[in-house]
Amino acid sequence: MLASALSALLLVGLAGNQYAFGAHQGKKQCRYVKRKIRGKTKRVRVCTAVPKRPAPAPQADLVVAAVAPLEVFVGQVVDYHVTVVNRGPQVARELSLAIDSPVALAKVHASLTPGQAASCDAVGPKPGAFRCRMDTLPANGRWLLEFAGPAKAVGELRFAVAVRSTTADPVDRNSAVQVLTTVAPKPAGG
């Protein structure tokens, strides 16, 4: 009984117009269609090539972190330390690091491992806007940067940094960060 029910379902599946054989990538996909041949309707097997899927785009998960003091006094130098890490799995290519600093940066220093090359240039009229570039960052590689500038007025300083690459980033939400530093008035007698 069960065998006859299964064979009936199988026959119904075979009798349909869309039964497919071997639909693997790069192979042929076949189906039966009804065609009129010399005045008679016949079932004919028609095969077409299944296109190959394109190779997945390379990906590099870039993570950026920034560290700054919580509080400084007016006139003190504020040091910002930025770390960019490539969690992989691929090499990140043509990295671009955008820095938006509330203070004019007197010091811009990149710590590089042998074979790495990077450059940092001021962007536009704003004194704390920089763009740093690096050709490649290998999987599990680090790019360390240090920025410094004097705090000139009482208030809150927001230092923002974001990293991008021409290599696709599967987790984009960890590619930008900002840190806050409070600038207090100089203490009396200091």
Contacts in CASP RR format, 6 or more apart in sequence:
PFRMAT RR
TARGET T0000
AUTHOR 0000-0000-0000
METHOD contacts of the structure
MODEL  1
MLASALSALLLVGLAGNQYAFGAHQGKKQCRYVKRKIRGKTKRVRVCTAV
PKRPAPAPQADLVVAAVAPLEVFVGQVVDYHVTVVNRGPQVARELSLAID
SPVALAKVHASLTPGQAASCDAVGPKPGAFRCRMDTLPANGRWLLEFAGP
AKAVGELRFAVAVRSTTADPVDRNSAVQVLTTVAPKPAGG
13 19 0 8 1.000
16 32 0 8 1.000
17 31 0 8 1.000
17 32 0 8 1.000
17 33 0 8 1.000
17 34 0 8 1.000
18 31 0 8 1.000
19 31 0 8 1.000
19 32 0 8 1.000
20 29 0 8 1.000
20 30 0 8 1.000
20 31 0 8 1.000
21 28 0 8 1.000
21 29 0 8 1.000
21 30 0 8 1.000
22 28 0 8 1.000
22 29 0 8 1.000
22 30 0 8 1.000
23 29 0 8 1.000
23 50 0 8 1.000
24 50 0 8 1.000
25 50 0 8 1.000
25 51 0 8 1.000
25 52 0 8 1.000
25 53 0 8 1.000
26 49 0 8 1.000
26 50 0 8 1.000
26 51 0 8 1.000
26 52 0 8 1.000
27 49 0 8 1.000
27 50 0 8 1.000
28 47 0 8 1.000
28 48 0 8 1.000
28 49 0 8 1.000
28 50 0 8 1.000
29 47 0 8 1.000
29 48 0 8 1.000
29 49 0 8 1.000
29 50 0 8 1.000
30 45 0 8 1.000
30 46 0 8 1.000
30 47 0 8 1.000
30 48 0 8 1.000
31 45 0 8 1.000
31 46 0 8 1.000
32 43 0 8 1.000
32 44 0 8 1.000
32 45 0 8 1.000
32 46 0 8 1.000
33 43 0 8 1.000
33 44 0 8 1.000
33 46 0 8 1.000
34 41 0 8 1.000
34 42 0 8 1.000
34 43 0 8 1.000
34 44 0 8 1.000
35 41 0 8 1.000
35 42 0 8 1.000
35 43 0 8 1.000
35 44 0 8 1.000
36 42 0 8 1.000
37 44 0 8 1.000
57 168 0 8 1.000
58 90 0 8 1.000
58 91 0 8 1.000
58 167 0 8 1.000
58 168 0 8 1.000
59 88 0 8 1.000
59 89 0 8 1.000
59 90 0 8 1.000
59 167 0 8 1.000
59 168 0 8 1.000
59 169 0 8 1.000
59 170 0 8 1.000
60 86 0 8 1.000
60 87 0 8 1.000
60 88 0 8 1.000
60 89 0 8 1.000
60 90 0 8 1.000
60 91 0 8 1.000
60 92 0 8 1.000
60 93 0 8 1.000
60 137 0 8 1.000
60 139 0 8 1.000
60 165 0 8 1.000
60 167 0 8 1.000
60 168 0 8 1.000
60 169 0 8 1.000
61 86 0 8 1.000
61 87 0 8 1.000
61 88 0 8 1.000
61 169 0 8 1.000
61 170 0 8 1.000
61 171 0 8 1.000
61 174 0 8 1.000
62 84 0 8 1.000
62 85 0 8 1.000
62 86 0 8 1.000
62 87 0 8 1.000
62 92 0 8 1.000
62 95 0 8 1.000
62 137 0 8 1.000
62 163 0 8 1.000
62 164 0 8 1.000
62 165 0 8 1.000
62 169 0 8 1.000
62 174 0 8 1.000
62 175 0 8 1.000
63 84 0 8 1.000
63 85 0 8 1.000
63 86 0 8 1.000
63 87 0 8 1.000
63 171 0 8 1.000
63 174 0 8 1.000
63 175 0 8 1.000
64 82 0 8 1.000
64 83 0 8 1.000
64 84 0 8 1.000
64 85 0 8 1.000
64 97 0 8 1.000
64 161 0 8 1.000
64 162 0 8 1.000
64 163 0 8 1.000
64 174 0 8 1.000
64 175 0 8 1.000
64 176 0 8 1.000
64 177 0 8 1.000
65 82 0 8 1.000
65 83 0 8 1.000
65 85 0 8 1.000
65 177 0 8 1.000
66 80 0 8 1.000
66 81 0 8 1.000
66 82 0 8 1.000
66 83 0 8 1.000
66 159 0 8 1.000
66 161 0 8 1.000
66 177 0 8 1.000
66 178 0 8 1.000
66 179 0 8 1.000
67 80 0 8 1.000
67 81 0 8 1.000
67 82 0 8 1.000
67 179 0 8 1.000
68 78 0 8 1.000
68 79 0 8 1.000
68 80 0 8 1.000
68 81 0 8 1.000
68 157 0 8 1.000
68 159 0 8 1.000
68 179 0 8 1.000
68 180 0 8 1.000
68 181 0 8 1.000
69 78 0 8 1.000
69 79 0 8 1.000
69 181 0 8 1.000
70 181 0 8 1.000
70 182 0 8 1.000
71 181 0 8 1.000
71 182 0 8 1.000
71 183 0 8 1.000
71 184 0 8 1.000
72 78 0 8 1.000
72 151 0 8 1.000
72 181 0 8 1.000
72 182 0 8 1.000
72 183 0 8 1.000
72 184 0 8 1.000
73 151 0 8 1.000
73 183 0 8 1.000
73 184 0 8 1.000
73 185 0 8 1.000
73 186 0 8 1.000
73 187 0 8 1.000
74 151 0 8 1.000
74 152 0 8 1.000
74 153 0 8 1.000
74 154 0 8 1.000
74 183 0 8 1.000
74 184 0 8 1.000
74 185 0 8 1.000
74 186 0 8 1.000
75 150 0 8 1.000
75 151 0 8 1.000
75 152 0 8 1.000
75 186 0 8 1.000
76 150 0 8 1.000
76 151 0 8 1.000
77 106 0 8 1.000
77 148 0 8 1.000
77 149 0 8 1.000
77 150 0 8 1.000
77 151 0 8 1.000
78 103 0 8 1.000
78 148 0 8 1.000
78 149 0 8 1.000
78 150 0 8 1.000
78 151 0 8 1.000
78 157 0 8 1.000
78 181 0 8 1.000
79 146 0 8 1.000
79 147 0 8 1.000
79 148 0 8 1.000
79 149 0 8 1.000
80 101 0 8 1.000
80 146 0 8 1.000
80 147 0 8 1.000
80 148 0 8 1.000
80 159 0 8 1.000
80 179 0 8 1.000
81 144 0 8 1.000
81 145 0 8 1.000
81 146 0 8 1.000
82 97 0 8 1.000
82 99 0 8 1.000
82 144 0 8 1.000
82 145 0 8 1.000
82 146 0 8 1.000
82 147 0 8 1.000
82 161 0 8 1.000
83 142 0 8 1.000
83 143 0 8 1.000
83 144 0 8 1.000
83 145 0 8 1.000
84 95 0 8 1.000
84 97 0 8 1.000
84 137 0 8 1.000
84 142 0 8 1.000
84 143 0 8 1.000
84 144 0 8 1.000
84 145 0 8 1.000
84 163 0 8 1.000
85 140 0 8 1.000
85 141 0 8 1.000
85 142 0 8 1.000
85 143 0 8 1.000
86 92 0 8 1.000
86 137 0 8 1.000
86 138 0 8 1.000
86 139 0 8 1.000
86 140 0 8 1.000
86 141 0 8 1.000
86 142 0 8 1.000
87 139 0 8 1.000
87 140 0 8 1.000
88 139 0 8 1.000
88 140 0 8 1.000
89 139 0 8 1.000
90 139 0 8 1.000
90 167 0 8 1.000
91 136 0 8 1.000
91 137 0 8 1.000
91 138 0 8 1.000
91 139 0 8 1.000
91 167 0 8 1.000
92 136 0 8 1.000
92 137 0 8 1.000
92 165 0 8 1.000
92 167 0 8 1.000
93 135 0 8 1.000
93 136 0 8 1.000
93 165 0 8 1.000
93 166 0 8 1.000
93 167 0 8 1.000
94 133 0 8 1.000
94 135 0 8 1.000
94 136 0 8 1.000
94 165 0 8 1.000
94 166 0 8 1.000
94 167 0 8 1.000
95 133 0 8 1.000
95 134 0 8 1.000
95 135 0 8 1.000
95 136 0 8 1.000
95 137 0 8 1.000
95 143 0 8 1.000
95 163 0 8 1.000
95 164 0 8 1.000
95 165 0 8 1.000
96 131 0 8 1.000
96 132 0 8 1.000
96 133 0 8 1.000
96 163 0 8 1.000
96 164 0 8 1.000
96 165 0 8 1.000
97 120 0 8 1.000
97 131 0 8 1.000
97 132 0 8 1.000
97 133 0 8 1.000
97 134 0 8 1.000
97 143 0 8 1.000
97 145 0 8 1.000
97 161 0 8 1.000
97 162 0 8 1.000
97 163 0 8 1.000
98 123 0 8 1.000
98 130 0 8 1.000
98 131 0 8 1.000
98 161 0 8 1.000
98 162 0 8 1.000
98 163 0 8 1.000
98 164 0 8 1.000
99 105 0 8 1.000
99 120 0 8 1.000
99 128 0 8 1.000
99 129 0 8 1.000
99 130 0 8 1.000
99 131 0 8 1.000
99 132 0 8 1.000
99 147 0 8 1.000
99 159 0 8 1.000
99 160 0 8 1.000
99 161 0 8 1.000
100 126 0 8 1.000
100 128 0 8 1.000
100 129 0 8 1.000
100 159 0 8 1.000
100 160 0 8 1.000
100 161 0 8 1.000
101 128 0 8 1.000
101 129 0 8 1.000
101 130 0 8 1.000
101 147 0 8 1.000
101 149 0 8 1.000
101 159 0 8 1.000
102 128 0 8 1.000
102 157 0 8 1.000
102 158 0 8 1.000
102 159 0 8 1.000
103 127 0 8 1.000
103 128 0 8 1.000
103 149 0 8 1.000
103 150 0 8 1.000
103 151 0 8 1.000
103 152 0 8 1.000
103 157 0 8 1.000
104 127 0 8 1.000
104 128 0 8 1.000
104 149 0 8 1.000
104 150 0 8 1.000
105 127 0 8 1.000
105 128 0 8 1.000
105 130 0 8 1.000
105 147 0 8 1.000
105 148 0 8 1.000
105 149 0 8 1.000
106 148 0 8 1.000
106 149 0 8 1.000
106 150 0 8 1.000
107 146 0 8 1.000
107 147 0 8 1.000
107 148 0 8 1.000
107 149 0 8 1.000
108 120 0 8 1.000
108 130 0 8 1.000
108 132 0 8 1.000
108 145 0 8 1.000
108 146 0 8 1.000
108 147 0 8 1.000
109 145 0 8 1.000
109 146 0 8 1.000
109 147 0 8 1.000
110 118 0 8 1.000
110 120 0 8 1.000
110 132 0 8 1.000
110 143 0 8 1.000
110 144 0 8 1.000
110 145 0 8 1.000
110 146 0 8 1.000
111 144 0 8 1.000
111 145 0 8 1.000
111 146 0 8 1.000
112 118 0 8 1.000
112 143 0 8 1.000
113 141 0 8 1.000
113 142 0 8 1.000
116 134 0 8 1.000
116 135 0 8 1.000
116 136 0 8 1.000
116 137 0 8 1.000
116 143 0 8 1.000
117 134 0 8 1.000
117 135 0 8 1.000
118 132 0 8 1.000
118 133 0 8 1.000
118 134 0 8 1.000
118 143 0 8 1.000
119 132 0 8 1.000
119 133 0 8 1.000
120 130 0 8 1.000
120 131 0 8 1.000
120 132 0 8 1.000
120 133 0 8 1.000
120 145 0 8 1.000
121 130 0 8 1.000
121 131 0 8 1.000
121 132 0 8 1.000
122 128 0 8 1.000
122 129 0 8 1.000
122 130 0 8 1.000
123 129 0 8 1.000
123 130 0 8 1.000
123 131 0 8 1.000
130 147 0 8 1.000
132 145 0 8 1.000
134 143 0 8 1.000
137 143 0 8 1.000
137 165 0 8 1.000
147 159 0 8 1.000
151 157 0 8 1.000
151 181 0 8 1.000
151 183 0 8 1.000
153 183 0 8 1.000
154 183 0 8 1.000
154 184 0 8 1.000
154 185 0 8 1.000
155 182 0 8 1.000
155 183 0 8 1.000
156 180 0 8 1.000
156 181 0 8 1.000
156 182 0 8 1.000
156 183 0 8 1.000
157 180 0 8 1.000
157 181 0 8 1.000
157 182 0 8 1.000
157 183 0 8 1.000
158 178 0 8 1.000
158 179 0 8 1.000
158 180 0 8 1.000
159 178 0 8 1.000
159 179 0 8 1.000
159 180 0 8 1.000
159 181 0 8 1.000
160 176 0 8 1.000
160 177 0 8 1.000
160 178 0 8 1.000
161 176 0 8 1.000
161 177 0 8 1.000
161 178 0 8 1.000
162 175 0 8 1.000
162 176 0 8 1.000
162 177 0 8 1.000
163 175 0 8 1.000
163 176 0 8 1.000
164 175 0 8 1.000
169 175 0 8 1.000
END
